[in-house]
């Protein structure tokens, strides 16, 4: 299990890609991942399920897997 708190925050693009590749490798190996991502693109790159928290509402969204 990986617990991630803003794993791509303050990274340049090259290191951001490295982190996302490592997270994706862990996911493909069967690891459970729980993460906080303010970077929506990074979150959607690795998430199967998302819980969006906004000041207005709390919305759970399951992504389709291809």
N, CA and C atoms as an extended XYZ file, in Angstrom:
198
Properties=species:S:1:pos:R:3:atomname:S:1:resname:S:1:resid:I:1 pbc="F F F"
N         0.849       -1.163        0.000 N   UNK     1
C         0.000        0.000        0.000 CA  UNK     1
C         0.899        1.232        0.000 C   UNK     1
N         0.543        2.171       -0.861 N   UNK     2
C         1.246        3.450       -0.911 CA  UNK     2
C         0.301        4.557       -0.482 C   UNK     2
N         0.757        5.393        0.420 N   UNK     3
C         0.029        6.591        0.816 CA  UNK     3
C         0.805        7.772        0.255 C   UNK     3
N         0.167        8.533       -0.611 N   UNK     4
C         0.841        9.614       -1.325 CA  UNK     4
C         0.204       10.957       -0.975 C   UNK     4
N         1.019       11.890       -0.543 N   UNK     5
C         0.535       13.236       -0.240 CA  UNK     5
C         1.228       14.200       -1.191 C   UNK     5
N         0.528       14.584       -2.238 N   UNK     6
C         1.049       15.510       -3.241 CA  UNK     6
C         2.401       15.045       -3.801 C   UNK     6
N         2.459       13.834       -4.365 N   UNK     7
C         3.751       13.309       -4.819 CA  UNK     7
C         4.381       14.076       -5.980 C   UNK     7
N         3.600       14.884       -6.690 N   UNK     8
C         4.155       15.624       -7.821 CA  UNK     8
C         4.297       17.123       -7.544 C   UNK     8
N         3.979       17.545       -6.338 N   UNK     9
C         4.060       18.972       -6.004 CA  UNK     9
C         5.500       19.466       -6.105 C   UNK     9
N         5.677       20.623       -6.672 N   UNK    10
C         6.972       21.318       -6.778 CA  UNK    10
C         8.005       20.583       -7.627 C   UNK    10
N         7.561       19.667       -8.472 N   UNK    11
C         8.492       18.958       -9.353 CA  UNK    11
C         8.474       19.565      -10.747 C   UNK    11
N         9.615       19.506      -11.419 N   UNK    12
C         9.633       19.905      -12.816 CA  UNK    12
C         8.976       18.800      -13.643 C   UNK    12
N         8.728       19.066      -14.908 N   UNK    13
C         8.002       18.113      -15.751 CA  UNK    13
C         8.691       16.758      -15.843 C   UNK    13
N        10.010       16.739      -15.961 N   UNK    14
C        10.732       15.470      -16.098 CA  UNK    14
C        10.577       14.611      -14.842 C   UNK    14
N        10.729       15.209      -13.680 N   UNK    15
C        10.593       14.450      -12.436 CA  UNK    15
C         9.145       14.097      -12.141 C   UNK    15
N         8.213       14.940      -12.564 N   UNK    16
C         6.795       14.635      -12.420 CA  UNK    16
C         6.471       13.354      -13.184 C   UNK    16
N         6.989       13.243      -14.418 N   UNK    17
C         6.759       12.037      -15.221 CA  UNK    17
C         7.368       10.806      -14.560 C   UNK    17
N         8.552       10.955      -13.983 N   UNK    18
C         9.201        9.831      -13.302 CA  UNK    18
C         8.330        9.342      -12.145 C   UNK    18
N         7.842       10.265      -11.331 N   UNK    19
C         6.999        9.891      -10.191 CA  UNK    19
C         5.729        9.207      -10.672 C   UNK    19
N         5.084        9.750      -11.700 N   UNK    20
C         3.850        9.141      -12.200 CA  UNK    20
C         4.110        7.762      -12.788 C   UNK    20
N         5.259        7.561      -13.420 N   UNK    21
C         5.608        6.236      -13.933 CA  UNK    21
C         5.808        5.247      -12.788 C   UNK    21
N         6.465        5.678      -11.712 N   UNK    22
C         6.667        4.809      -10.556 CA  UNK    22
C         5.341        4.446       -9.895 C   UNK    22
N         4.458        5.418       -9.775 N   UNK    23
C         3.146        5.158       -9.200 CA  UNK    23
C         2.371        4.181      -10.086 C   UNK    23
N         2.439        4.377      -11.390 N   UNK    24
C         1.745        3.482      -12.315 CA  UNK    24
C         2.316        2.065      -12.242 C   UNK    24
N         3.631        1.933      -12.132 N   UNK    25
C         4.252        0.611      -11.995 CA  UNK    25
C         3.771       -0.086      -10.735 C   UNK    25
N         3.694        0.639       -9.637 N   UNK    26
C         3.213        0.067       -8.376 CA  UNK    26
C         1.766       -0.374       -8.512 C   UNK    26
N         0.966        0.440       -9.192 N   UNK    27
C        -0.446        0.101       -9.400 CA  UNK    27
C        -0.576       -1.173      -10.229 C   UNK    27
N         0.195       -1.268      -11.307 N   UNK    28
C         0.141       -2.453      -12.166 CA  UNK    28
C         0.631       -3.701      -11.441 C   UNK    28
N         1.499       -3.520      -10.460 N   UNK    29
C         2.007       -4.648       -9.672 CA  UNK    29
C         1.014       -5.073       -8.595 C   UNK    29
N        -0.094       -4.344       -8.488 N   UNK    30
C        -1.143       -4.725       -7.545 CA  UNK    30
C        -1.169       -3.952       -6.246 C   UNK    30
N        -0.361       -2.923       -6.129 N   UNK    31
C        -0.345       -2.127       -4.905 CA  UNK    31
C        -1.629       -1.311       -4.780 C   UNK    31
N        -2.097       -1.180       -3.567 N   UNK    32
C        -3.209       -0.274       -3.281 CA  UNK    32
C        -2.624        1.122       -3.089 C   UNK    32
N        -3.251        2.114       -3.692 N   UNK    33
C        -2.751        3.481       -3.619 CA  UNK    33
C        -3.822        4.397       -3.055 C   UNK    33
N        -3.441        5.192       -2.104 N   UNK    34
C        -4.309        6.257       -1.601 CA  UNK    34
C        -3.498        7.533       -1.708 C   UNK    34
N        -4.031        8.517       -2.420 N   UNK    35
C        -3.257        9.722       -2.635 CA  UNK    35
C        -4.079       10.987       -2.610 C   UNK    35
N        -3.406       12.049       -2.269 N   UNK    36
C        -3.978       13.391       -2.342 CA  UNK    36
C        -3.265       14.093       -3.486 C   UNK    36
N        -4.029       14.498       -4.473 N   UNK    37
C        -3.479       15.175       -5.643 CA  UNK    37
C        -4.261       16.451       -5.901 C   UNK    37
N        -3.613       17.589       -5.831 N   UNK    38
C        -4.268       18.813       -6.278 CA  UNK    38
C        -4.116       18.966       -7.780 C   UNK    38
N        -3.128       18.272       -8.326 N   UNK    39
C        -2.887       18.270       -9.771 CA  UNK    39
C        -3.857       17.279      -10.415 C   UNK    39
N        -4.925       17.798      -10.981 N   UNK    40
C        -5.975       16.957      -11.553 CA  UNK    40
C        -5.451       16.037      -12.653 C   UNK    40
N        -4.559       16.539      -13.499 N   UNK    41
C        -4.010       15.708      -14.575 CA  UNK    41
C        -3.217       14.529      -14.017 C   UNK    41
N        -2.422       14.773      -12.990 N   UNK    42
C        -1.651       13.693      -12.369 CA  UNK    42
C        -2.590       12.679      -11.736 C   UNK    42
N        -3.602       13.161      -11.056 N   UNK    43
C        -4.572       12.267      -10.400 CA  UNK    43
C        -5.268       11.396      -11.423 C   UNK    43
N        -5.728       11.986      -12.496 N   UNK    44
C        -6.444       11.211      -13.500 CA  UNK    44
C        -5.529       10.247      -14.247 C   UNK    44
N        -4.227       10.531      -14.270 N   UNK    45
C        -3.285        9.631      -14.929 CA  UNK    45
C        -3.117        8.323      -14.166 C   UNK    45
N        -3.341        8.333      -12.854 N   UNK    46
C        -3.093        7.135      -12.057 CA  UNK    46
C        -4.322        6.583      -11.337 C   UNK    46
N        -5.405        7.337      -11.284 N   UNK    47
C        -6.549        6.929      -10.457 CA  UNK    47
C        -7.524        6.010      -11.178 C   UNK    47
N        -7.994        4.987      -10.462 N   UNK    48
C        -9.131        4.186      -10.914 CA  UNK    48
C       -10.420        4.767      -10.346 C   UNK    48
N       -10.304        5.291       -9.133 N   UNK    49
C       -11.450        5.903       -8.460 CA  UNK    49
C       -10.986        7.212       -7.859 C   UNK    49
N       -11.902        8.165       -7.812 N   UNK    50
C       -11.563        9.482       -7.276 CA  UNK    50
C       -12.646        9.946       -6.324 C   UNK    50
N       -12.227       10.720       -5.356 N   UNK    51
C       -13.154       11.415       -4.479 CA  UNK    51
C       -12.771       12.883       -4.558 C   UNK    51
N       -13.612       13.675       -5.223 N   UNK    52
C       -13.342       15.105       -5.374 CA  UNK    52
C       -13.953       15.855       -4.201 C   UNK    52
N       -13.134       16.658       -3.565 N   UNK    53
C       -13.619       17.461       -2.445 CA  UNK    53
C       -13.531       18.922       -2.857 C   UNK    53
N       -14.662       19.561       -2.925 N   UNK    54
C       -14.710       20.978       -3.264 CA  UNK    54
C       -15.463       21.707       -2.165 C   UNK    54
N       -15.318       23.028       -2.109 N   UNK    55
C       -16.059       23.776       -1.091 CA  UNK    55
C       -17.575       23.623       -1.230 C   UNK    55
N       -18.043       23.309       -2.434 N   UNK    56
C       -19.482       23.245       -2.675 CA  UNK    56
C       -20.053       21.875       -2.339 C   UNK    56
N       -19.373       20.808       -2.765 N   UNK    57
C       -19.906       19.478       -2.510 CA  UNK    57
C       -18.791       18.439       -2.480 C   UNK    57
N       -19.154       17.232       -2.120 N   UNK    58
C       -18.253       16.096       -2.070 CA  UNK    58
C       -18.782       15.088       -3.075 C   UNK    58
N       -17.995       14.760       -4.095 N   UNK    59
C       -18.465       13.917       -5.185 CA  UNK    59
C       -17.528       12.735       -5.380 C   UNK    59
N       -18.078       11.530       -5.366 N   UNK    60
C       -17.285       10.339       -5.676 CA  UNK    60
C       -17.464       10.035       -7.152 C   UNK    60
N       -16.373        9.688       -7.825 N   UNK    61
C       -16.417        9.452       -9.253 CA  UNK    61
C       -15.550        8.244       -9.566 C   UNK    61
N       -16.125        7.231      -10.175 N   UNK    62
C       -15.344        6.071      -10.583 CA  UNK    62
C       -14.999        6.223      -12.051 C   UNK    62
N       -13.717        6.089      -12.364 N   UNK    63
C       -13.273        6.226      -13.737 CA  UNK    63
C       -13.424        4.909      -14.473 C   UNK    63
N       -13.713        4.996      -15.755 N   UNK    64
C       -13.795        3.800      -16.588 CA  UNK    64
C       -12.395        3.335      -16.919 C   UNK    64
N       -12.189        2.040      -16.854 N   UNK    65
C       -10.908        1.477      -17.247 CA  UNK    65
C       -11.026        0.928      -18.648 C   UNK    65
N       -10.049        1.233      -19.490 N   UNK    66
C       -10.049        0.734      -20.863 CA  UNK    66
C        -9.304       -0.574      -20.938 C   UNK    66
